[in-house]
């Protein structure tokens, strides 16, 4: 809904949705590899007794939670 509402006009709606889908696909492709690599480095180098991966993921989760809270409560309709 936020992606649809972000389009300035109906003519670019397809491009906006395509960009959103591309971004989501990239995150799904790269995310597991980065998480696995971070876990391996954390264990291999014994960072925070091998638990550095969890600290990084908790910080990332808190940051994304804050970012999500910045979204508006209601979506404006372009036609109004």
PDB file with one MODEL, atoms N, CA, C and O in Angstrom:
MODEL        1
ATOM      1  N   UNK A   1       0.814  -1.184   0.000  1.00  0.00           N
ATOM      2  CA  UNK A   1       0.000   0.000   0.000  1.00  0.00           C
ATOM      3  C   UNK A   1       0.865   1.259   0.000  1.00  0.00           C
ATOM      4  O   UNK A   1       0.548   2.236  -0.678  1.00  0.00           O
ATOM      5  N   UNK A   2       1.953   1.231   0.758  1.00  0.00           N
ATOM      6  CA  UNK A   2       2.817   2.399   0.793  1.00  0.00           C
ATOM      7  C   UNK A   2       3.524   2.596  -0.547  1.00  0.00           C
ATOM      8  O   UNK A   2       3.760   3.727  -0.971  1.00  0.00           O
ATOM      9  N   UNK A   3       3.857   1.499  -1.202  1.00  0.00           N
ATOM     10  CA  UNK A   3       4.520   1.612  -2.505  1.00  0.00           C
ATOM     11  C   UNK A   3       3.558   2.211  -3.526  1.00  0.00           C
ATOM     12  O   UNK A   3       3.943   3.077  -4.312  1.00  0.00           O
ATOM     13  N   UNK A   4       2.322   1.757  -3.517  1.00  0.00           N
ATOM     14  CA  UNK A   4       1.327   2.299  -4.438  1.00  0.00           C
ATOM     15  C   UNK A   4       1.085   3.776  -4.161  1.00  0.00           C
ATOM     16  O   UNK A   4       0.973   4.574  -5.092  1.00  0.00           O
ATOM     17  N   UNK A   5       1.005   4.141  -2.895  1.00  0.00           N
ATOM     18  CA  UNK A   5       0.747   5.536  -2.533  1.00  0.00           C
ATOM     19  C   UNK A   5       1.941   6.437  -2.842  1.00  0.00           C
ATOM     20  O   UNK A   5       1.780   7.652  -2.955  1.00  0.00           O
ATOM     21  N   UNK A   6       3.129   5.865  -2.979  1.00  0.00           N
ATOM     22  CA  UNK A   6       4.309   6.693  -3.231  1.00  0.00           C
ATOM     23  C   UNK A   6       4.425   7.136  -4.690  1.00  0.00           C
ATOM     24  O   UNK A   6       5.205   8.036  -5.001  1.00  0.00           O
ATOM     25  N   UNK A   7       3.661   6.516  -5.580  1.00  0.00           N
ATOM     26  CA  UNK A   7       3.726   6.893  -6.996  1.00  0.00           C
ATOM     27  C   UNK A   7       3.088   8.262  -7.194  1.00  0.00           C
ATOM     28  O   UNK A   7       1.951   8.476  -6.774  1.00  0.00           O
ATOM     29  N   UNK A   8       3.798   9.192  -7.825  1.00  0.00           N
ATOM     30  CA  UNK A   8       3.234  10.534  -8.003  1.00  0.00           C
ATOM     31  C   UNK A   8       2.049  10.566  -8.975  1.00  0.00           C
ATOM     32  O   UNK A   8       1.134  11.373  -8.811  1.00  0.00           O
ATOM     33  N   UNK A   9       2.064   9.701  -9.973  1.00  0.00           N
ATOM     34  CA  UNK A   9       0.950   9.624 -10.930  1.00  0.00           C
ATOM     35  C   UNK A   9       0.699   8.165 -11.267  1.00  0.00           C
ATOM     36  O   UNK A   9       1.534   7.301 -10.999  1.00  0.00           O
ATOM     37  N   UNK A  10      -0.448   7.901 -11.852  1.00  0.00           N
ATOM     38  CA  UNK A  10      -0.789   6.531 -12.229  1.00  0.00           C
ATOM     39  C   UNK A  10       0.080   6.009 -13.374  1.00  0.00           C
ATOM     40  O   UNK A  10       0.201   4.797 -13.551  1.00  0.00           O
ATOM     41  N   UNK A  11       0.679   6.898 -14.142  1.00  0.00           N
ATOM     42  CA  UNK A  11       1.473   6.466 -15.285  1.00  0.00           C
ATOM     43  C   UNK A  11       2.791   5.798 -14.871  1.00  0.00           C
ATOM     44  O   UNK A  11       3.346   5.012 -15.638  1.00  0.00           O
ATOM     45  N   UNK A  12       3.286   6.094 -13.694  1.00  0.00           N
ATOM     46  CA  UNK A  12       4.541   5.493 -13.234  1.00  0.00           C
ATOM     47  C   UNK A  12       4.311   4.392 -12.209  1.00  0.00           C
ATOM     48  O   UNK A  12       5.264   3.901 -11.603  1.00  0.00           O
ATOM     49  N   UNK A  13       3.075   4.003 -12.012  1.00  0.00           N
ATOM     50  CA  UNK A  13       2.744   2.994 -11.009  1.00  0.00           C
ATOM     51  C   UNK A  13       3.431   1.662 -11.296  1.00  0.00           C
ATOM     52  O   UNK A  13       3.911   1.016 -10.365  1.00  0.00           O
ATOM     53  N   UNK A  14       3.491   1.241 -12.539  1.00  0.00           N
ATOM     54  CA  UNK A  14       4.152  -0.006 -12.907  1.00  0.00           C
ATOM     55  C   UNK A  14       5.640   0.031 -12.610  1.00  0.00           C
ATOM     56  O   UNK A  14       6.207  -0.951 -12.131  1.00  0.00           O
ATOM     57  N   UNK A  15       6.269   1.152 -12.892  1.00  0.00           N
ATOM     58  CA  UNK A  15       7.704   1.285 -12.620  1.00  0.00           C
ATOM     59  C   UNK A  15       7.976   1.256 -11.118  1.00  0.00           C
ATOM     60  O   UNK A  15       8.959   0.662 -10.674  1.00  0.00           O
ATOM     61  N   UNK A  16       7.115   1.890 -10.343  1.00  0.00           N
ATOM     62  CA  UNK A  16       7.278   1.903  -8.887  1.00  0.00           C
ATOM     63  C   UNK A  16       7.142   0.483  -8.321  1.00  0.00           C
ATOM     64  O   UNK A  16       7.929   0.065  -7.471  1.00  0.00           O
ATOM     65  N   UNK A  17       6.129  -0.252  -8.807  1.00  0.00           N
ATOM     66  CA  UNK A  17       5.949  -1.624  -8.340  1.00  0.00           C
ATOM     67  C   UNK A  17       7.123  -2.511  -8.771  1.00  0.00           C
ATOM     68  O   UNK A  17       7.557  -3.374  -8.008  1.00  0.00           O
ATOM     69  N   UNK A  18       7.627  -2.306  -9.966  1.00  0.00           N
ATOM     70  CA  UNK A  18       8.785  -3.067 -10.432  1.00  0.00           C
ATOM     71  C   UNK A  18      10.011  -2.814  -9.580  1.00  0.00           C
ATOM     72  O   UNK A  18      10.750  -3.743  -9.256  1.00  0.00           O
ATOM     73  N   UNK A  19      10.231  -1.564  -9.216  1.00  0.00           N
ATOM     74  CA  UNK A  19      11.359  -1.224  -8.356  1.00  0.00           C
ATOM     75  C   UNK A  19      11.199  -1.852  -6.972  1.00  0.00           C
ATOM     76  O   UNK A  19      12.169  -2.338  -6.392  1.00  0.00           O
ATOM     77  N   UNK A  20       9.990  -1.842  -6.454  1.00  0.00           N
ATOM     78  CA  UNK A  20       9.725  -2.475  -5.154  1.00  0.00           C
ATOM     79  C   UNK A  20       9.968  -3.969  -5.193  1.00  0.00           C
ATOM     80  O   UNK A  20      10.568  -4.528  -4.275  1.00  0.00           O
ATOM     81  N   UNK A  21       9.506  -4.621  -6.251  1.00  0.00           N
ATOM     82  CA  UNK A  21       9.710  -6.066  -6.388  1.00  0.00           C
ATOM     83  C   UNK A  21      11.191  -6.404  -6.564  1.00  0.00           C
ATOM     84  O   UNK A  21      11.673  -7.399  -6.022  1.00  0.00           O
ATOM     85  N   UNK A  22      11.902  -5.581  -7.315  1.00  0.00           N
ATOM     86  CA  UNK A  22      13.333  -5.800  -7.510  1.00  0.00           C
ATOM     87  C   UNK A  22      14.083  -5.669  -6.191  1.00  0.00           C
ATOM     88  O   UNK A  22      14.962  -6.474  -5.885  1.00  0.00           O
ATOM     89  N   UNK A  23      13.733  -4.653  -5.415  1.00  0.00           N
ATOM     90  CA  UNK A  23      14.382  -4.456  -4.116  1.00  0.00           C
ATOM     91  C   UNK A  23      14.101  -5.626  -3.178  1.00  0.00           C
ATOM     92  O   UNK A  23      15.006  -6.100  -2.491  1.00  0.00           O
ATOM     93  N   UNK A  24      12.861  -6.092  -3.143  1.00  0.00           N
ATOM     94  CA  UNK A  24      12.504  -7.225  -2.285  1.00  0.00           C
ATOM     95  C   UNK A  24      13.236  -8.489  -2.726  1.00  0.00           C
ATOM     96  O   UNK A  24      13.697  -9.258  -1.883  1.00  0.00           O
ATOM     97  N   UNK A  25      13.349  -8.711  -4.017  1.00  0.00           N
ATOM     98  CA  UNK A  25      14.042  -9.896  -4.529  1.00  0.00           C
ATOM     99  C   UNK A  25      15.529  -9.852  -4.192  1.00  0.00           C
ATOM    100  O   UNK A  25      16.120 -10.869  -3.827  1.00  0.00           O
ATOM    101  N   UNK A  26      16.122  -8.688  -4.315  1.00  0.00           N
ATOM    102  CA  UNK A  26      17.543  -8.547  -3.973  1.00  0.00           C
ATOM    103  C   UNK A  26      17.771  -8.828  -2.488  1.00  0.00           C
ATOM    104  O   UNK A  26      18.746  -9.485  -2.119  1.00  0.00           O
ATOM    105  N   UNK A  27      16.877  -8.334  -1.644  1.00  0.00           N
ATOM    106  CA  UNK A  27      17.012  -8.580  -0.206  1.00  0.00           C
ATOM    107  C   UNK A  27      16.867 -10.067   0.104  1.00  0.00           C
ATOM    108  O   UNK A  27      17.576 -10.596   0.960  1.00  0.00           O
ATOM    109  N   UNK A  28      15.950 -10.742  -0.591  1.00  0.00           N
ATOM    110  CA  UNK A  28      15.773 -12.180  -0.370  1.00  0.00           C
ATOM    111  C   UNK A  28      16.963 -12.983  -0.874  1.00  0.00           C
ATOM    112  O   UNK A  28      17.262 -14.049  -0.337  1.00  0.00           O
ATOM    113  N   UNK A  29      17.635 -12.489  -1.886  1.00  0.00           N
ATOM    114  CA  UNK A  29      18.787 -13.205  -2.443  1.00  0.00           C
ATOM    115  C   UNK A  29      20.051 -12.965  -1.629  1.00  0.00           C
ATOM    116  O   UNK A  29      20.828 -13.893  -1.405  1.00  0.00           O
ATOM    117  N   UNK A  30      20.262 -11.742  -1.190  1.00  0.00           N
ATOM    118  CA  UNK A  30      21.511 -11.373  -0.528  1.00  0.00           C
ATOM    119  C   UNK A  30      21.439 -11.591   0.980  1.00  0.00           C
ATOM    120  O   UNK A  30      22.454 -11.904   1.602  1.00  0.00           O
ATOM    121  N   UNK A  31      20.266 -11.434   1.578  1.00  0.00           N
ATOM    122  CA  UNK A  31      20.110 -11.519   3.030  1.00  0.00           C
ATOM    123  C   UNK A  31      20.631 -12.799   3.651  1.00  0.00           C
ATOM    124  O   UNK A  31      21.433 -12.729   4.582  1.00  0.00           O
ATOM    125  N   UNK A  32      20.214 -13.962   3.181  1.00  0.00           N
ATOM    126  CA  UNK A  32      20.710 -15.210   3.788  1.00  0.00           C
ATOM    127  C   UNK A  32      22.229 -15.380   3.669  1.00  0.00           C
ATOM    128  O   UNK A  32      22.874 -15.878   4.592  1.00  0.00           O
ATOM    129  N   UNK A  33      22.785 -14.974   2.555  1.00  0.00           N
ATOM    130  CA  UNK A  33      24.238 -15.092   2.388  1.00  0.00           C
ATOM    131  C   UNK A  33      24.977 -14.185   3.372  1.00  0.00           C
ATOM    132  O   UNK A  33      25.980 -14.585   3.963  1.00  0.00           O
ATOM    133  N   UNK A  34      24.478 -12.971   3.541  1.00  0.00           N
ATOM    134  CA  UNK A  34      25.122 -12.059   4.493  1.00  0.00           C
ATOM    135  C   UNK A  34      24.976 -12.559   5.925  1.00  0.00           C
ATOM    136  O   UNK A  34      25.928 -12.493   6.703  1.00  0.00           O
ATOM    137  N   UNK A  35      23.789 -13.059   6.281  1.00  0.00           N
ATOM    138  CA  UNK A  35      23.582 -13.563   7.636  1.00  0.00           C
ATOM    139  C   UNK A  35      24.472 -14.768   7.915  1.00  0.00           C
ATOM    140  O   UNK A  35      25.041 -14.883   9.001  1.00  0.00           O
ATOM    141  N   UNK A  36      24.594 -15.663   6.946  1.00  0.00           N
ATOM    142  CA  UNK A  36      25.437 -16.843   7.119  1.00  0.00           C
ATOM    143  C   UNK A  36      26.904 -16.445   7.240  1.00  0.00           C
ATOM    144  O   UNK A  36      27.631 -16.983   8.075  1.00  0.00           O
ATOM    145  N   UNK A  37      27.334 -15.508   6.411  1.00  0.00           N
ATOM    146  CA  UNK A  37      28.727 -15.049   6.471  1.00  0.00           C
ATOM    147  C   UNK A  37      29.020 -14.359   7.793  1.00  0.00           C
ATOM    148  O   UNK A  37      30.084 -14.559   8.377  1.00  0.00           O
ATOM    149  N   UNK A  38      28.087 -13.555   8.263  1.00  0.00           N
ATOM    150  CA  UNK A  38      28.262 -12.879   9.546  1.00  0.00           C
ATOM    151  C   UNK A  38      28.341 -13.894  10.683  1.00  0.00           C
ATOM    152  O   UNK A  38      29.153 -13.741  11.595  1.00  0.00           O
ATOM    153  N   UNK A  39      27.513 -14.915  10.635  1.00  0.00           N
ATOM    154  CA  UNK A  39      27.556 -15.973  11.648  1.00  0.00           C
ATOM    155  C   UNK A  39      28.899 -16.694  11.615  1.00  0.00           C
ATOM    156  O   UNK A  39      29.492 -16.950  12.663  1.00  0.00           O
ATOM    157  N   UNK A  40      29.384 -17.021  10.415  1.00  0.00           N
ATOM    158  CA  UNK A  40      30.658 -17.738  10.286  1.00  0.00           C
ATOM    159  C   UNK A  40      31.825 -16.907  10.807  1.00  0.00           C
ATOM    160  O   UNK A  40      32.690 -17.424  11.513  1.00  0.00           O
ATOM    161  N   UNK A  41      31.852 -15.631  10.465  1.00  0.00           N
ATOM    162  CA  UNK A  41      32.941 -14.756  10.931  1.00  0.00           C
ATOM    163  C   UNK A  41      32.877 -14.609  12.448  1.00  0.00           C
ATOM    164  O   UNK A  41      33.906 -14.615  13.125  1.00  0.00           O
ATOM    165  N   UNK A  42      31.658 -14.476  12.978  1.00  0.00           N
ATOM    166  CA  UNK A  42      31.482 -14.334  14.422  1.00  0.00           C
ATOM    167  C   UNK A  42      32.021 -15.552  15.169  1.00  0.00           C
ATOM    168  O   UNK A  42      32.679 -15.410  16.200  1.00  0.00           O
ATOM    169  N   UNK A  43      31.746 -16.738  14.653  1.00  0.00           N
ATOM    170  CA  UNK A  43      32.222 -17.964  15.301  1.00  0.00           C
ATOM    171  C   UNK A  43      33.714 -18.194  15.057  1.00  0.00           C
ATOM    172  O   UNK A  43      34.443 -18.597  15.963  1.00  0.00           O
ATOM    173  N   UNK A  44      34.161 -17.934  13.829  1.00  0.00           N
ATOM    174  CA  UNK A  44      35.555 -18.194  13.466  1.00  0.00           C
ATOM    175  C   UNK A  44      36.519 -17.311  14.247  1.00  0.00           C
ATOM    176  O   UNK A  44      37.557 -17.777  14.717  1.00  0.00           O
ATOM    177  N   UNK A  45      36.171 -16.038  14.382  1.00  0.00           N
ATOM    178  CA  UNK A  45      37.060 -15.096  15.076  1.00  0.00           C
ATOM    179  C   UNK A  45      36.692 -14.917  16.541  1.00  0.00           C
ATOM    180  O   UNK A  45      37.308 -14.121  17.250  1.00  0.00           O
ATOM    181  N   UNK A  46      35.693 -15.654  16.990  1.00  0.00           N
ATOM    182  CA  UNK A  46      35.261 -15.642  18.383  1.00  0.00           C
ATOM    183  C   UNK A  46      34.902 -14.226  18.857  1.00  0.00           C
ATOM    184  O   UNK A  46      35.278 -13.817  19.956  1.00  0.00           O
ATOM    185  N   UNK A  47      34.181 -13.498  18.024  1.00  0.00           N
ATOM    186  CA  UNK A  47      33.758 -12.145  18.370  1.00  0.00           C
ATOM    187  C   UNK A  47      32.600 -12.212  19.361  1.00  0.00           C
ATOM    188  O   UNK A  47      31.568 -12.822  19.082  1.00  0.00           O
ATOM    189  N   UNK A  48      32.780 -11.585  20.510  1.00  0.00           N
ATOM    190  CA  UNK A  48      31.797 -11.641  21.598  1.00  0.00           C
ATOM    191  C   UNK A  48      31.437 -13.090  21.935  1.00  0.00           C
ATOM    192  O   UNK A  48      30.267 -13.437  22.097  1.00  0.00           O
ATOM    193  N   UNK A  49      32.445 -13.902  22.033  1.00  0.00           N
ATOM    194  CA  UNK A  49      32.292 -15.336  22.318  1.00  0.00           C
ATOM    195  C   UNK A  49      31.462 -16.032  21.247  1.00  0.00           C
ATOM    196  O   UNK A  49      30.736 -16.982  21.540  1.00  0.00           O
ATOM    197  N   UNK A  50      31.567 -15.561  20.008  1.00  0.00           N
ATOM    198  CA  UNK A  50      30.833 -16.157  18.899  1.00  0.00           C
ATOM    199  C   UNK A  50      29.407 -15.672  18.764  1.00  0.00           C
ATOM    200  O   UNK A  50      28.653 -16.192  17.942  1.00  0.00           O
ATOM    201  N   UNK A  51      29.022 -14.679  19.560  1.00  0.00           N
ATOM    202  CA  UNK A  51      27.642 -14.189  19.559  1.00  0.00           C
ATOM    203  C   UNK A  51      27.481 -12.813  18.917  1.00  0.00           C
ATOM    204  O   UNK A  51      26.424 -12.197  19.054  1.00  0.00           O
ATOM    205  N   UNK A  52      28.483 -12.327  18.233  1.00  0.00           N
ATOM    206  CA  UNK A  52      28.403 -11.000  17.605  1.00  0.00           C
ATOM    207  C   UNK A  52      27.295 -10.939  16.558  1.00  0.00           C
ATOM    208  O   UNK A  52      26.696  -9.884  16.349  1.00  0.00           O
ATOM    209  N   UNK A  53      27.023 -12.054  15.906  1.00  0.00           N
ATOM    210  CA  UNK A  53      25.973 -12.082  14.897  1.00  0.00           C
ATOM    211  C   UNK A  53      24.631 -11.691  15.505  1.00  0.00           C
ATOM    212  O   UNK A  53      23.841 -10.986  14.879  1.00  0.00           O
ATOM    213  N   UNK A  54      24.380 -12.148  16.720  1.00  0.00           N
ATOM    214  CA  UNK A  54      23.098 -11.847  17.363  1.00  0.00           C
ATOM    215  C   UNK A  54      23.004 -10.380  17.755  1.00  0.00           C
ATOM    216  O   UNK A  54      21.932  -9.780  17.668  1.00  0.00           O
ATOM    217  N   UNK A  55      24.109  -9.805  18.181  1.00  0.00           N
ATOM    218  CA  UNK A  55      24.129  -8.386  18.525  1.00  0.00           C
ATOM    219  C   UNK A  55      23.848  -7.547  17.280  1.00  0.00           C
ATOM    220  O   UNK A  55      23.059  -6.603  17.323  1.00  0.00           O
ATOM    221  N   UNK A  56      24.492  -7.896  16.183  1.00  0.00           N
ATOM    222  CA  UNK A  56      24.279  -7.163  14.933  1.00  0.00           C
ATOM    223  C   UNK A  56      22.828  -7.294  14.474  1.00  0.00           C
ATOM    224  O   UNK A  56      22.223  -6.306  14.058  1.00  0.00           O
ATOM    225  N   UNK A  57      22.267  -8.493  14.544  1.00  0.00           N
ATOM    226  CA  UNK A  57      20.892  -8.689  14.106  1.00  0.00           C
ATOM    227  C   UNK A  57      19.890  -7.993  15.018  1.00  0.00           C
ATOM    228  O   UNK A  57      18.867  -7.505  14.538  1.00  0.00           O
ATOM    229  N   UNK A  58      20.153  -7.934  16.313  1.00  0.00           N
ATOM    230  CA  UNK A  58      19.271  -7.204  17.225  1.00  0.00           C
ATOM    231  C   UNK A  58      19.324  -5.715  16.927  1.00  0.00           C
ATOM    232  O   UNK A  58      18.286  -5.053  16.902  1.00  0.00           O
ATOM    233  N   UNK A  59      20.520  -5.179  16.702  1.00  0.00           N
ATOM    234  CA  UNK A  59      20.645  -3.756  16.350  1.00  0.00           C
ATOM    235  C   UNK A  59      19.916  -3.474  15.037  1.00  0.00           C
ATOM    236  O   UNK A  59      19.221  -2.465  14.918  1.00  0.00           O
ATOM    237  N   UNK A  60      20.071  -4.357  14.059  1.00  0.00           N
ATOM    238  CA  UNK A  60      19.376  -4.195  12.785  1.00  0.00           C
ATOM    239  C   UNK A  60      17.860  -4.235  12.983  1.00  0.00           C
ATOM    240  O   UNK A  60      17.135  -3.434  12.392  1.00  0.00           O
ATOM    241  N   UNK A  61      17.383  -5.161  13.811  1.00  0.00           N
ATOM    242  CA  UNK A  61      15.954  -5.261  14.088  1.00  0.00           C
ATOM    243  C   UNK A  61      15.401  -4.016  14.755  1.00  0.00           C
ATOM    244  O   UNK A  61      14.322  -3.545  14.398  1.00  0.00           O
ATOM    245  N   UNK A  62      16.136  -3.479  15.725  1.00  0.00           N
ATOM    246  CA  UNK A  62      15.708  -2.251  16.407  1.00  0.00           C
ATOM    247  C   UNK A  62      15.690  -1.082  15.434  1.00  0.00           C
ATOM    248  O   UNK A  62      14.759  -0.277  15.450  1.00  0.00           O
ATOM    249  N   UNK A  63      16.705  -0.982  14.591  1.00  0.00           N
ATOM    250  CA  UNK A  63      16.751   0.112  13.612  1.00  0.00           C
ATOM    251  C   UNK A  63      15.596   0.013  12.623  1.00  0.00           C
ATOM    252  O   UNK A  63      14.983   1.026  12.286  1.00  0.00           O
ATOM    253  N   UNK A  64      15.293  -1.193  12.155  1.00  0.00           N
ATOM    254  CA  UNK A  64      14.190  -1.353  11.208  1.00  0.00           C
ATOM    255  C   UNK A  64      12.835  -1.119  11.875  1.00  0.00           C
ATOM    256  O   UNK A  64      11.908  -0.614  11.241  1.00  0.00           O
ATOM    257  N   UNK A  65      12.720  -1.484  13.146  1.00  0.00           N
ATOM    258  CA  UNK A  65      11.480  -1.211  13.892  1.00  0.00           C
ATOM    259  C   UNK A  65      11.263   0.287  14.000  1.00  0.00           C
ATOM    260  O   UNK A  65      10.145   0.768  13.812  1.00  0.00           O
ATOM    261  N   UNK A  66      12.329   1.034  14.303  1.00  0.00           N
ATOM    262  CA  UNK A  66      12.230   2.487  14.373  1.00  0.00           C
ATOM    263  C   UNK A  66      11.854   3.062  13.014  1.00  0.00           C
ATOM    264  O   UNK A  66      11.007   3.951  12.922  1.00  0.00           O
ATOM    265  N   UNK A  67      12.486   2.552  11.956  1.00  0.00           N
ATOM    266  CA  UNK A  67      12.195   3.038  10.616  1.00  0.00           C
ATOM    267  C   UNK A  67      10.731   2.791  10.250  1.00  0.00           C
ATOM    268  O   UNK A  67      10.090   3.652   9.648  1.00  0.00           O
ATOM    269  N   UNK A  68      10.206   1.634  10.606  1.00  0.00           N
ATOM    270  CA  UNK A  68       8.806   1.332  10.354  1.00  0.00           C
ATOM    271  C   UNK A  68       7.867   2.234  11.130  1.00  0.00           C
ATOM    272  O   UNK A  68       6.773   2.544  10.659  1.00  0.00           O
ATOM    273  N   UNK A  69       8.282   2.659  12.315  1.00  0.00           N
ATOM    274  CA  UNK A  69       7.430   3.546  13.109  1.00  0.00           C
ATOM    275  C   UNK A  69       7.354   4.946  12.510  1.00  0.00           C
ATOM    276  O   UNK A  69       6.479   5.729  12.876  1.00  0.00           O
ATOM    277  N   UNK A  70       8.257   5.264  11.599  1.00  0.00           N
ATOM    278  CA  UNK A  70       8.246   6.576  10.959  1.00  0.00           C
ATOM    279  C   UNK A  70       7.248   6.664   9.806  1.00  0.00           C
ATOM    280  O   UNK A  70       6.991   7.752   9.292  1.00  0.00           O
ATOM    281  N   UNK A  71       6.685   5.530   9.399  1.00  0.00           N
ATOM    282  CA  UNK A  71       5.685   5.536   8.337  1.00  0.00           C
ATOM    283  C   UNK A  71       4.407   6.200   8.840  1.00  0.00           C
ATOM    284  O   UNK A  71       4.088   6.106  10.025  1.00  0.00           O
ATOM    285  N   UNK A  72       3.683   6.863   7.963  1.00  0.00           N
ATOM    286  CA  UNK A  72       2.451   7.525   8.406  1.00  0.00           C
ATOM    287  C   UNK A  72       1.388   6.509   8.817  1.00  0.00           C
ATOM    288  O   UNK A  72       1.368   5.379   8.327  1.00  0.00           O
ATOM    289  N   UNK A  73       0.501   6.931   9.729  1.00  0.00           N
ATOM    290  CA  UNK A  73      -0.574   6.051  10.194  1.00  0.00           C
ATOM    291  C   UNK A  73      -1.631   5.828   9.118  1.00  0.00           C
ATOM    292  O   UNK A  73      -2.219   4.751   9.031  1.00  0.00           O
ATOM    293  N   UNK A  74      -1.865   6.841   8.309  1.00  0.00           N
ATOM    294  CA  UNK A  74      -2.853   6.726   7.236  1.00  0.00           C
ATOM    295  C   UNK A  74      -2.207   7.082   5.915  1.00  0.00           C
ATOM    296  O   UNK A  74      -1.292   7.904   5.852  1.00  0.00           O
ATOM    297  N   UNK A  75      -2.693   6.455   4.869  1.00  0.00           N
ATOM    298  CA  UNK A  75      -2.160   6.710   3.533  1.00  0.00           C
ATOM    299  C   UNK A  75      -3.082   7.701   2.827  1.00  0.00           C
ATOM    300  O   UNK A  75      -4.300   7.525   2.792  1.00  0.00           O
ATOM    301  N   UNK A  76      -2.474   8.741   2.268  1.00  0.00           N
ATOM    302  CA  UNK A  76      -3.265   9.726   1.521  1.00  0.00           C
ATOM    303  C   UNK A  76      -3.647   9.158   0.166  1.00  0.00           C
ATOM    304  O   UNK A  76      -2.876   8.434  -0.464  1.00  0.00           O
ATOM    305  N   UNK A  77      -4.841   9.498  -0.263  1.00  0.00           N
ATOM    306  CA  UNK A  77      -5.292   9.093  -1.588  1.00  0.00           C
ATOM    307  C   UNK A  77      -4.847  10.158  -2.594  1.00  0.00           C
ATOM    308  O   UNK A  77      -5.061  11.351  -2.375  1.00  0.00           O
ATOM    309  N   UNK A  78      -4.225   9.723  -3.700  1.00  0.00           N
ATOM    310  CA  UNK A  78      -3.761  10.680  -4.716  1.00  0.00           C
ATOM    311  C   UNK A  78      -4.907  11.436  -5.362  1.00  0.00           C
ATOM    312  O   UNK A  78      -4.727  12.560  -5.832  1.00  0.00           O
ATOM    313  N   UNK A  79      -6.082  10.828  -5.388  1.00  0.00           N
ATOM    314  CA  UNK A  79      -7.203  11.436  -6.091  1.00  0.00           C
ATOM    315  C   UNK A  79      -7.921  12.502  -5.285  1.00  0.00           C
ATOM    316  O   UNK A  79      -8.803  13.181  -5.809  1.00  0.00           O
ATOM    317  N   UNK A  80      -7.563  12.660  -4.031  1.00  0.00           N
ATOM    318  CA  UNK A  80      -8.226  13.676  -3.205  1.00  0.00           C
ATOM    319  C   UNK A  80      -7.610  15.028  -3.360  1.00  0.00           C
ATOM    320  O   UNK A  80      -8.057  15.986  -2.729  1.00  0.00           O
TER     321      UNK A  80
ENDMDL
END
